[in-house]
Amino acid sequence: MQIIETQGNQDLMNREKTLFLCSKKTPIALYDNVFKWTDSLTKRDCIVCFNSTEMESEVLKALLVAEIPTICRCKQGK
């Protein structure tokens, strides 16, 4: 495949990434575990987050505050 055009941070795109997804039915009891995970991340990590559930939105905020490299696919307006 030939790449014709790119946008954004290519160094970030070349990193190994971790995808964070969760169900809308994620139990609130899991929030502590998820935030312990986000606290353990470093700037060497790269997370992909879709911001489509309440939990994903909270994780995205935590990643941005901690300045963890993040690729975000935000939900589209209705």
PDB file of N, CA, C and O in Angstrom:
ATOM      1  N   MET A   1       0.849  -1.173   0.000  1.00  0.00           N
ATOM      2  CA  MET A   1       0.000   0.000   0.000  1.00  0.00           C
ATOM      3  C   MET A   1       0.895   1.238   0.000  1.00  0.00           C
ATOM      4  O   MET A   1       1.884   1.298   0.731  1.00  0.00           O
ATOM      5  N   GLN A   2       0.550   2.195  -0.802  1.00  0.00           N
ATOM      6  CA  GLN A   2       1.293   3.434  -0.898  1.00  0.00           C
ATOM      7  C   GLN A   2       0.539   4.522  -0.146  1.00  0.00           C
ATOM      8  O   GLN A   2      -0.650   4.733  -0.381  1.00  0.00           O
ATOM      9  N   ILE A   3       1.234   5.217   0.763  1.00  0.00           N
ATOM     10  CA  ILE A   3       0.632   6.329   1.497  1.00  0.00           C
ATOM     11  C   ILE A   3       0.779   7.578   0.639  1.00  0.00           C
ATOM     12  O   ILE A   3       1.888   7.965   0.270  1.00  0.00           O
ATOM     13  N   ILE A   4      -0.344   8.199   0.328  1.00  0.00           N
ATOM     14  CA  ILE A   4      -0.347   9.382  -0.544  1.00  0.00           C
ATOM     15  C   ILE A   4      -0.264  10.668   0.260  1.00  0.00           C
ATOM     16  O   ILE A   4       0.455  11.590  -0.125  1.00  0.00           O
ATOM     17  N   GLU A   5      -0.990  10.747   1.374  1.00  0.00           N
ATOM     18  CA  GLU A   5      -1.031  11.967   2.175  1.00  0.00           C
ATOM     19  C   GLU A   5      -1.202  11.593   3.635  1.00  0.00           C
ATOM     20  O   GLU A   5      -1.887  10.622   3.955  1.00  0.00           O
ATOM     21  N   THR A   6      -0.589  12.352   4.512  1.00  0.00           N
ATOM     22  CA  THR A   6      -0.741  12.117   5.950  1.00  0.00           C
ATOM     23  C   THR A   6      -1.023  13.427   6.665  1.00  0.00           C
ATOM     24  O   THR A   6      -0.710  14.508   6.166  1.00  0.00           O
ATOM     25  N   GLN A   7      -1.617  13.308   7.839  1.00  0.00           N
ATOM     26  CA  GLN A   7      -1.840  14.453   8.716  1.00  0.00           C
ATOM     27  C   GLN A   7      -1.473  14.023  10.123  1.00  0.00           C
ATOM     28  O   GLN A   7      -1.609  12.851  10.474  1.00  0.00           O
ATOM     29  N   GLY A   8      -1.016  14.947  10.915  1.00  0.00           N
ATOM     30  CA  GLY A   8      -0.761  14.665  12.323  1.00  0.00           C
ATOM     31  C   GLY A   8       0.662  14.231  12.603  1.00  0.00           C
ATOM     32  O   GLY A   8       1.552  14.347  11.761  1.00  0.00           O
ATOM     33  N   ASN A   9       0.848  13.734  13.796  1.00  0.00           N
ATOM     34  CA  ASN A   9       2.156  13.359  14.328  1.00  0.00           C
ATOM     35  C   ASN A   9       2.536  11.965  13.831  1.00  0.00           C
ATOM     36  O   ASN A   9       2.027  10.968  14.343  1.00  0.00           O
ATOM     37  N   GLN A  10       3.411  11.887  12.856  1.00  0.00           N
ATOM     38  CA  GLN A  10       3.795  10.598  12.284  1.00  0.00           C
ATOM     39  C   GLN A  10       4.597   9.748  13.260  1.00  0.00           C
ATOM     40  O   GLN A  10       4.514   8.521  13.211  1.00  0.00           O
ATOM     41  N   ASP A  11       5.381  10.376  14.158  1.00  0.00           N
ATOM     42  CA  ASP A  11       6.096   9.605  15.178  1.00  0.00           C
ATOM     43  C   ASP A  11       5.107   8.864  16.066  1.00  0.00           C
ATOM     44  O   ASP A  11       5.333   7.714  16.442  1.00  0.00           O
ATOM     45  N   LEU A  12       4.015   9.531  16.393  1.00  0.00           N
ATOM     46  CA  LEU A  12       2.978   8.912  17.216  1.00  0.00           C
ATOM     47  C   LEU A  12       2.319   7.751  16.468  1.00  0.00           C
ATOM     48  O   LEU A  12       2.040   6.706  17.055  1.00  0.00           O
ATOM     49  N   MET A  13       2.077   7.939  15.190  1.00  0.00           N
ATOM     50  CA  MET A  13       1.451   6.882  14.389  1.00  0.00           C
ATOM     51  C   MET A  13       2.348   5.659  14.247  1.00  0.00           C
ATOM     52  O   MET A  13       1.847   4.548  14.068  1.00  0.00           O
ATOM     53  N   ASN A  14       3.650   5.840  14.324  1.00  0.00           N
ATOM     54  CA  ASN A  14       4.581   4.723  14.183  1.00  0.00           C
ATOM     55  C   ASN A  14       4.812   3.952  15.471  1.00  0.00           C
ATOM     56  O   ASN A  14       5.424   2.884  15.445  1.00  0.00           O
ATOM     57  N   ARG A  15       4.340   4.463  16.587  1.00  0.00           N
ATOM     58  CA  ARG A  15       4.512   3.778  17.876  1.00  0.00           C
ATOM     59  C   ARG A  15       3.592   2.571  17.996  1.00  0.00           C
ATOM     60  O   ARG A  15       2.569   2.471  17.318  1.00  0.00           O
ATOM     61  N   GLU A  16       3.984   1.659  18.877  1.00  0.00           N
ATOM     62  CA  GLU A  16       3.069   0.585  19.265  1.00  0.00           C
ATOM     63  C   GLU A  16       1.962   1.221  20.088  1.00  0.00           C
ATOM     64  O   GLU A  16       2.225   2.085  20.924  1.00  0.00           O
ATOM     65  N   LYS A  17       0.725   0.797  19.855  1.00  0.00           N
ATOM     66  CA  LYS A  17      -0.412   1.436  20.514  1.00  0.00           C
ATOM     67  C   LYS A  17      -1.233   0.433  21.314  1.00  0.00           C
ATOM     68  O   LYS A  17      -1.256  -0.758  21.004  1.00  0.00           O
ATOM     69  N   THR A  18      -1.905   0.930  22.343  1.00  0.00           N
ATOM     70  CA  THR A  18      -2.876   0.159  23.116  1.00  0.00           C
ATOM     71  C   THR A  18      -4.236   0.780  22.875  1.00  0.00           C
ATOM     72  O   THR A  18      -4.401   1.993  23.002  1.00  0.00           O
ATOM     73  N   LEU A  19      -5.206  -0.041  22.530  1.00  0.00           N
ATOM     74  CA  LEU A  19      -6.566   0.430  22.270  1.00  0.00           C
ATOM     75  C   LEU A  19      -7.397   0.267  23.536  1.00  0.00           C
ATOM     76  O   LEU A  19      -7.449  -0.819  24.113  1.00  0.00           O
ATOM     77  N   PHE A  20      -8.056   1.357  23.973  1.00  0.00           N
ATOM     78  CA  PHE A  20      -8.931   1.286  25.138  1.00  0.00           C
ATOM     79  C   PHE A  20     -10.383   1.360  24.668  1.00  0.00           C
ATOM     80  O   PHE A  20     -10.817   2.368  24.111  1.00  0.00           O
ATOM     81  N   LEU A  21     -11.115   0.291  24.899  1.00  0.00           N
ATOM     82  CA  LEU A  21     -12.541   0.218  24.585  1.00  0.00           C
ATOM     83  C   LEU A  21     -13.272  -0.350  25.787  1.00  0.00           C
ATOM     84  O   LEU A  21     -12.719  -1.164  26.526  1.00  0.00           O
ATOM     85  N   CYS A  22     -14.502   0.070  25.985  1.00  0.00           N
ATOM     86  CA  CYS A  22     -15.319  -0.545  27.028  1.00  0.00           C
ATOM     87  C   CYS A  22     -16.800  -0.400  26.674  1.00  0.00           C
ATOM     88  O   CYS A  22     -17.193   0.435  25.859  1.00  0.00           O
ATOM     89  N   SER A  23     -17.580  -1.223  27.303  1.00  0.00           N
ATOM     90  CA  SER A  23     -19.017  -1.240  27.075  1.00  0.00           C
ATOM     91  C   SER A  23     -19.694  -0.072  27.795  1.00  0.00           C
ATOM     92  O   SER A  23     -19.173   0.445  28.783  1.00  0.00           O
ATOM     93  N   LYS A  24     -20.850   0.331  27.292  1.00  0.00           N
ATOM     94  CA  LYS A  24     -21.651   1.335  28.001  1.00  0.00           C
ATOM     95  C   LYS A  24     -22.142   0.794  29.337  1.00  0.00           C
ATOM     96  O   LYS A  24     -22.542   1.556  30.217  1.00  0.00           O
ATOM     97  N   LYS A  25     -22.109  -0.530  29.483  1.00  0.00           N
ATOM     98  CA  LYS A  25     -22.575  -1.174  30.715  1.00  0.00           C
ATOM     99  C   LYS A  25     -21.422  -1.492  31.665  1.00  0.00           C
ATOM    100  O   LYS A  25     -21.571  -2.340  32.545  1.00  0.00           O
ATOM    101  N   THR A  26     -20.295  -0.840  31.506  1.00  0.00           N
ATOM    102  CA  THR A  26     -19.159  -1.077  32.385  1.00  0.00           C
ATOM    103  C   THR A  26     -19.544  -0.747  33.827  1.00  0.00           C
ATOM    104  O   THR A  26     -19.990   0.365  34.106  1.00  0.00           O
ATOM    105  N   PRO A  27     -19.377  -1.698  34.740  1.00  0.00           N
ATOM    106  CA  PRO A  27     -19.751  -1.434  36.138  1.00  0.00           C
ATOM    107  C   PRO A  27     -18.897  -0.327  36.747  1.00  0.00           C
ATOM    108  O   PRO A  27     -17.694  -0.246  36.499  1.00  0.00           O
ATOM    109  N   ILE A  28     -19.521   0.500  37.524  1.00  0.00           N
ATOM    110  CA  ILE A  28     -18.817   1.612  38.170  1.00  0.00           C
ATOM    111  C   ILE A  28     -17.704   1.112  39.086  1.00  0.00           C
ATOM    112  O   ILE A  28     -16.741   1.834  39.349  1.00  0.00           O
ATOM    113  N   ALA A  29     -17.834  -0.116  39.570  1.00  0.00           N
ATOM    114  CA  ALA A  29     -16.814  -0.702  40.447  1.00  0.00           C
ATOM    115  C   ALA A  29     -15.465  -0.858  39.728  1.00  0.00           C
ATOM    116  O   ALA A  29     -14.428  -0.947  40.386  1.00  0.00           O
ATOM    117  N   LEU A  30     -15.465  -0.891  38.412  1.00  0.00           N
ATOM    118  CA  LEU A  30     -14.216  -1.034  37.658  1.00  0.00           C
ATOM    119  C   LEU A  30     -13.475   0.280  37.463  1.00  0.00           C
ATOM    120  O   LEU A  30     -12.315   0.267  37.049  1.00  0.00           O
ATOM    121  N   TYR A  31     -14.098   1.395  37.743  1.00  0.00           N
ATOM    122  CA  TYR A  31     -13.459   2.694  37.525  1.00  0.00           C
ATOM    123  C   TYR A  31     -12.119   2.794  38.252  1.00  0.00           C
ATOM    124  O   TYR A  31     -11.147   3.283  37.676  1.00  0.00           O
ATOM    125  N   ASP A  32     -12.048   2.344  39.499  1.00  0.00           N
ATOM    126  CA  ASP A  32     -10.785   2.423  40.250  1.00  0.00           C
ATOM    127  C   ASP A  32      -9.676   1.658  39.541  1.00  0.00           C
ATOM    128  O   ASP A  32      -8.551   2.149  39.442  1.00  0.00           O
ATOM    129  N   ASN A  33      -9.980   0.462  39.049  1.00  0.00           N
ATOM    130  CA  ASN A  33      -8.972  -0.335  38.345  1.00  0.00           C
ATOM    131  C   ASN A  33      -8.500   0.366  37.079  1.00  0.00           C
ATOM    132  O   ASN A  33      -7.308   0.373  36.770  1.00  0.00           O
ATOM    133  N   VAL A  34      -9.430   0.948  36.358  1.00  0.00           N
ATOM    134  CA  VAL A  34      -9.072   1.628  35.114  1.00  0.00           C
ATOM    135  C   VAL A  34      -8.199   2.841  35.405  1.00  0.00           C
ATOM    136  O   VAL A  34      -7.236   3.087  34.679  1.00  0.00           O
ATOM    137  N   PHE A  35      -8.507   3.597  36.438  1.00  0.00           N
ATOM    138  CA  PHE A  35      -7.705   4.778  36.737  1.00  0.00           C
ATOM    139  C   PHE A  35      -6.359   4.415  37.350  1.00  0.00           C
ATOM    140  O   PHE A  35      -5.409   5.188  37.229  1.00  0.00           O
ATOM    141  N   LYS A  36      -6.252   3.279  37.994  1.00  0.00           N
ATOM    142  CA  LYS A  36      -4.928   2.796  38.424  1.00  0.00           C
ATOM    143  C   LYS A  36      -4.089   2.493  37.189  1.00  0.00           C
ATOM    144  O   LYS A  36      -2.889   2.765  37.159  1.00  0.00           O
ATOM    145  N   TRP A  37      -4.737   1.922  36.165  1.00  0.00           N
ATOM    146  CA  TRP A  37      -4.026   1.631  34.918  1.00  0.00           C
ATOM    147  C   TRP A  37      -3.564   2.930  34.259  1.00  0.00           C
ATOM    148  O   TRP A  37      -2.411   3.026  33.840  1.00  0.00           O
ATOM    149  N   THR A  38      -4.434   3.923  34.162  1.00  0.00           N
ATOM    150  CA  THR A  38      -4.023   5.186  33.524  1.00  0.00           C
ATOM    151  C   THR A  38      -2.904   5.859  34.319  1.00  0.00           C
ATOM    152  O   THR A  38      -2.020   6.482  33.731  1.00  0.00           O
ATOM    153  N   ASP A  39      -2.932   5.740  35.640  1.00  0.00           N
ATOM    154  CA  ASP A  39      -1.870   6.322  36.465  1.00  0.00           C
ATOM    155  C   ASP A  39      -0.534   5.630  36.246  1.00  0.00           C
ATOM    156  O   ASP A  39       0.516   6.232  36.473  1.00  0.00           O
ATOM    157  N   SER A  40      -0.554   4.367  35.807  1.00  0.00           N
ATOM    158  CA  SER A  40       0.685   3.615  35.612  1.00  0.00           C
ATOM    159  C   SER A  40       1.332   3.877  34.247  1.00  0.00           C
ATOM    160  O   SER A  40       2.456   3.441  33.998  1.00  0.00           O
ATOM    161  N   LEU A  41       0.635   4.577  33.380  1.00  0.00           N
ATOM    162  CA  LEU A  41       1.153   4.836  32.039  1.00  0.00           C
ATOM    163  C   LEU A  41       2.232   5.915  32.064  1.00  0.00           C
ATOM    164  O   LEU A  41       2.275   6.757  32.961  1.00  0.00           O
ATOM    165  N   THR A  42       3.106   5.868  31.051  1.00  0.00           N
ATOM    166  CA  THR A  42       4.157   6.880  30.922  1.00  0.00           C
ATOM    167  C   THR A  42       4.053   7.525  29.541  1.00  0.00           C
ATOM    168  O   THR A  42       3.237   7.123  28.713  1.00  0.00           O
ATOM    169  N   LYS A  43       4.877   8.511  29.315  1.00  0.00           N
ATOM    170  CA  LYS A  43       4.871   9.205  28.025  1.00  0.00           C
ATOM    171  C   LYS A  43       5.448   8.336  26.911  1.00  0.00           C
ATOM    172  O   LYS A  43       5.402   8.717  25.742  1.00  0.00           O
ATOM    173  N   ARG A  44       5.989   7.171  27.265  1.00  0.00           N
ATOM    174  CA  ARG A  44       6.448   6.227  26.239  1.00  0.00           C
ATOM    175  C   ARG A  44       5.280   5.428  25.671  1.00  0.00           C
ATOM    176  O   ARG A  44       5.396   4.844  24.594  1.00  0.00           O
ATOM    177  N   ASP A  45       4.148   5.398  26.390  1.00  0.00           N
ATOM    178  CA  ASP A  45       2.972   4.666  25.939  1.00  0.00           C
ATOM    179  C   ASP A  45       2.219   5.484  24.890  1.00  0.00           C
ATOM    180  O   ASP A  45       2.445   6.685  24.741  1.00  0.00           O
ATOM    181  N   CYS A  46       1.335   4.824  24.179  1.00  0.00           N
ATOM    182  CA  CYS A  46       0.460   5.496  23.227  1.00  0.00           C
ATOM    183  C   CYS A  46      -0.881   4.783  23.264  1.00  0.00           C
ATOM    184  O   CYS A  46      -0.953   3.580  23.015  1.00  0.00           O
ATOM    185  N   ILE A  47      -1.937   5.514  23.573  1.00  0.00           N
ATOM    186  CA  ILE A  47      -3.262   4.933  23.756  1.00  0.00           C
ATOM    187  C   ILE A  47      -4.195   5.454  22.664  1.00  0.00           C
ATOM    188  O   ILE A  47      -4.164   6.633  22.308  1.00  0.00           O
ATOM    189  N   VAL A  48      -5.018   4.557  22.147  1.00  0.00           N
ATOM    190  CA  VAL A  48      -6.077   4.933  21.211  1.00  0.00           C
ATOM    191  C   VAL A  48      -7.385   4.825  21.982  1.00  0.00           C
ATOM    192  O   VAL A  48      -7.689   3.775  22.547  1.00  0.00           O
ATOM    193  N   CYS A  49      -8.154   5.898  22.007  1.00  0.00           N
ATOM    194  CA  CYS A  49      -9.399   5.945  22.775  1.00  0.00           C
ATOM    195  C   CYS A  49     -10.493   6.533  21.895  1.00  0.00           C
ATOM    196  O   CYS A  49     -10.289   7.558  21.243  1.00  0.00           O
ATOM    197  N   PHE A  50     -11.655   5.885  21.876  1.00  0.00           N
ATOM    198  CA  PHE A  50     -12.722   6.313  20.977  1.00  0.00           C
ATOM    199  C   PHE A  50     -13.707   7.290  21.597  1.00  0.00           C
ATOM    200  O   PHE A  50     -14.489   7.893  20.862  1.00  0.00           O
ATOM    201  N   ASN A  51     -13.708   7.476  22.903  1.00  0.00           N
ATOM    202  CA  ASN A  51     -14.558   8.480  23.538  1.00  0.00           C
ATOM    203  C   ASN A  51     -16.038   8.294  23.193  1.00  0.00           C
ATOM    204  O   ASN A  51     -16.754   9.268  22.963  1.00  0.00           O
ATOM    205  N   SER A  52     -16.492   7.028  23.160  1.00  0.00           N
ATOM    206  CA  SER A  52     -17.886   6.776  22.802  1.00  0.00           C
ATOM    207  C   SER A  52     -18.744   6.353  23.994  1.00  0.00           C
ATOM    208  O   SER A  52     -19.961   6.225  23.858  1.00  0.00           O
ATOM    209  N   THR A  53     -18.132   6.136  25.151  1.00  0.00           N
ATOM    210  CA  THR A  53     -18.882   5.799  26.362  1.00  0.00           C
ATOM    211  C   THR A  53     -18.442   6.743  27.476  1.00  0.00           C
ATOM    212  O   THR A  53     -17.445   7.453  27.340  1.00  0.00           O
ATOM    213  N   GLU A  54     -19.178   6.748  28.562  1.00  0.00           N
ATOM    214  CA  GLU A  54     -18.821   7.605  29.697  1.00  0.00           C
ATOM    215  C   GLU A  54     -17.441   7.241  30.236  1.00  0.00           C
ATOM    216  O   GLU A  54     -16.637   8.124  30.536  1.00  0.00           O
ATOM    217  N   MET A  55     -17.165   5.936  30.359  1.00  0.00           N
ATOM    218  CA  MET A  55     -15.860   5.498  30.857  1.00  0.00           C
ATOM    219  C   MET A  55     -14.738   5.933  29.913  1.00  0.00           C
ATOM    220  O   MET A  55     -13.704   6.423  30.367  1.00  0.00           O
ATOM    221  N   GLU A  56     -14.935   5.757  28.607  1.00  0.00           N
ATOM    222  CA  GLU A  56     -13.911   6.169  27.647  1.00  0.00           C
ATOM    223  C   GLU A  56     -13.674   7.675  27.715  1.00  0.00           C
ATOM    224  O   GLU A  56     -12.536   8.125  27.575  1.00  0.00           O
ATOM    225  N   SER A  57     -14.714   8.448  27.926  1.00  0.00           N
ATOM    226  CA  SER A  57     -14.576   9.893  28.055  1.00  0.00           C
ATOM    227  C   SER A  57     -13.745  10.254  29.284  1.00  0.00           C
ATOM    228  O   SER A  57     -12.886  11.133  29.221  1.00  0.00           O
ATOM    229  N   GLU A  58     -14.001   9.577  30.397  1.00  0.00           N
ATOM    230  CA  GLU A  58     -13.236   9.838  31.625  1.00  0.00           C
ATOM    231  C   GLU A  58     -11.776   9.423  31.461  1.00  0.00           C
ATOM    232  O   GLU A  58     -10.874  10.118  31.928  1.00  0.00           O
ATOM    233  N   VAL A  59     -11.546   8.288  30.796  1.00  0.00           N
ATOM    234  CA  VAL A  59     -10.179   7.838  30.550  1.00  0.00           C
ATOM    235  C   VAL A  59      -9.457   8.831  29.641  1.00  0.00           C
ATOM    236  O   VAL A  59      -8.296   9.161  29.882  1.00  0.00           O
ATOM    237  N   LEU A  60     -10.130   9.304  28.609  1.00  0.00           N
ATOM    238  CA  LEU A  60      -9.526  10.284  27.716  1.00  0.00           C
ATOM    239  C   LEU A  60      -9.101  11.534  28.484  1.00  0.00           C
ATOM    240  O   LEU A  60      -8.000  12.045  28.277  1.00  0.00           O
ATOM    241  N   LYS A  61      -9.962  12.021  29.362  1.00  0.00           N
ATOM    242  CA  LYS A  61      -9.613  13.196  30.175  1.00  0.00           C
ATOM    243  C   LYS A  61      -8.386  12.917  31.031  1.00  0.00           C
ATOM    244  O   LYS A  61      -7.493  13.758  31.130  1.00  0.00           O
ATOM    245  N   ALA A  62      -8.336  11.731  31.654  1.00  0.00           N
ATOM    246  CA  ALA A  62      -7.189  11.370  32.499  1.00  0.00           C
ATOM    247  C   ALA A  62      -5.904  11.283  31.675  1.00  0.00           C
ATOM    248  O   ALA A  62      -4.843  11.707  32.132  1.00  0.00           O
ATOM    249  N   LEU A  63      -5.998  10.732  30.462  1.00  0.00           N
ATOM    250  CA  LEU A  63      -4.825  10.633  29.592  1.00  0.00           C
ATOM    251  C   LEU A  63      -4.320  12.015  29.190  1.00  0.00           C
ATOM    252  O   LEU A  63      -3.113  12.257  29.170  1.00  0.00           O
ATOM    253  N   LEU A  64      -5.234  12.911  28.873  1.00  0.00           N
ATOM    254  CA  LEU A  64      -4.841  14.252  28.466  1.00  0.00           C
ATOM    255  C   LEU A  64      -4.215  15.032  29.626  1.00  0.00           C
ATOM    256  O   LEU A  64      -3.224  15.737  29.433  1.00  0.00           O
ATOM    257  N   VAL A  65      -4.784  14.910  30.822  1.00  0.00           N
ATOM    258  CA  VAL A  65      -4.234  15.591  31.992  1.00  0.00           C
ATOM    259  C   VAL A  65      -2.829  15.073  32.300  1.00  0.00           C
ATOM    260  O   VAL A  65      -1.938  15.845  32.656  1.00  0.00           O
ATOM    261  N   ALA A  66      -2.639  13.749  32.159  1.00  0.00           N
ATOM    262  CA  ALA A  66      -1.333  13.143  32.440  1.00  0.00           C
ATOM    263  C   ALA A  66      -0.355  13.303  31.275  1.00  0.00           C
ATOM    264  O   ALA A  66       0.799  12.884  31.367  1.00  0.00           O
ATOM    265  N   GLU A  67      -0.822  13.914  30.176  1.00  0.00           N
ATOM    266  CA  GLU A  67      -0.010  14.136  28.988  1.00  0.00           C
ATOM    267  C   GLU A  67       0.530  12.836  28.398  1.00  0.00           C
ATOM    268  O   GLU A  67       1.668  12.780  27.932  1.00  0.00           O
ATOM    269  N   ILE A  68      -0.305  11.788  28.423  1.00  0.00           N
ATOM    270  CA  ILE A  68       0.026  10.516  27.797  1.00  0.00           C
ATOM    271  C   ILE A  68      -0.298  10.645  26.311  1.00  0.00           C
ATOM    272  O   ILE A  68      -1.400  11.074  25.967  1.00  0.00           O
ATOM    273  N   PRO A  69       0.613  10.291  25.432  1.00  0.00           N
ATOM    274  CA  PRO A  69       0.317  10.374  24.001  1.00  0.00           C
ATOM    275  C   PRO A  69      -0.954   9.572  23.675  1.00  0.00           C
ATOM    276  O   PRO A  69      -1.066   8.388  23.994  1.00  0.00           O
ATOM    277  N   THR A  70      -1.890  10.249  23.038  1.00  0.00           N
ATOM    278  CA  THR A  70      -3.221   9.663  22.822  1.00  0.00           C
ATOM    279  C   THR A  70      -3.704   9.965  21.404  1.00  0.00           C
ATOM    280  O   THR A  70      -3.550  11.076  20.897  1.00  0.00           O
ATOM    281  N   ILE A  71      -4.284   8.956  20.788  1.00  0.00           N
ATOM    282  CA  ILE A  71      -4.961   9.130  19.512  1.00  0.00           C
ATOM    283  C   ILE A  71      -6.443   9.003  19.820  1.00  0.00           C
ATOM    284  O   ILE A  71      -6.890   7.977  20.333  1.00  0.00           O
ATOM    285  N   CYS A  72      -7.195  10.031  19.513  1.00  0.00           N
ATOM    286  CA  CYS A  72      -8.612  10.076  19.885  1.00  0.00           C
ATOM    287  C   CYS A  72      -9.492  10.073  18.652  1.00  0.00           C
ATOM    288  O   CYS A  72      -9.247  10.801  17.690  1.00  0.00           O
ATOM    289  N   ARG A  73     -10.500   9.256  18.698  1.00  0.00           N
ATOM    290  CA  ARG A  73     -11.540   9.269  17.676  1.00  0.00           C
ATOM    291  C   ARG A  73     -12.812   9.693  18.404  1.00  0.00           C
ATOM    292  O   ARG A  73     -13.501   8.861  18.996  1.00  0.00           O
ATOM    293  N   CYS A  74     -13.117  10.973  18.360  1.00  0.00           N
ATOM    294  CA  CYS A  74     -14.271  11.509  19.073  1.00  0.00           C
ATOM    295  C   CYS A  74     -15.555  11.177  18.345  1.00  0.00           C
ATOM    296  O   CYS A  74     -15.592  11.076  17.119  1.00  0.00           O
ATOM    297  N   LYS A  75     -16.610  11.010  19.129  1.00  0.00           N
ATOM    298  CA  LYS A  75     -17.908  10.715  18.514  1.00  0.00           C
ATOM    299  C   LYS A  75     -18.406  11.934  17.767  1.00  0.00           C
ATOM    300  O   LYS A  75     -18.125  13.071  18.146  1.00  0.00           O
ATOM    301  N   GLN A  76     -19.142  11.687  16.713  1.00  0.00           N
ATOM    302  CA  GLN A  76     -19.642  12.748  15.867  1.00  0.00           C
ATOM    303  C   GLN A  76     -20.908  13.347  16.463  1.00  0.00           C
ATOM    304  O   GLN A  76     -21.673  12.650  17.129  1.00  0.00           O
ATOM    305  N   GLY A  77     -21.128  14.631  16.227  1.00  0.00           N
ATOM    306  CA  GLY A  77     -22.343  15.292  16.694  1.00  0.00           C
ATOM    307  C   GLY A  77     -23.562  14.744  15.979  1.00  0.00           C
ATOM    308  O   GLY A  77     -23.461  14.199  14.880  1.00  0.00           O
ATOM    309  N   LYS A  78     -24.719  14.893  16.616  1.00  0.00           N
ATOM    310  CA  LYS A  78     -25.952  14.354  16.021  1.00  0.00           C
ATOM    311  C   LYS A  78     -26.640  15.384  15.183  1.00  0.00           C
ATOM    312  O   LYS A  78     -27.691  15.109  14.605  1.00  0.00           O
TER     313      LYS A  78
END
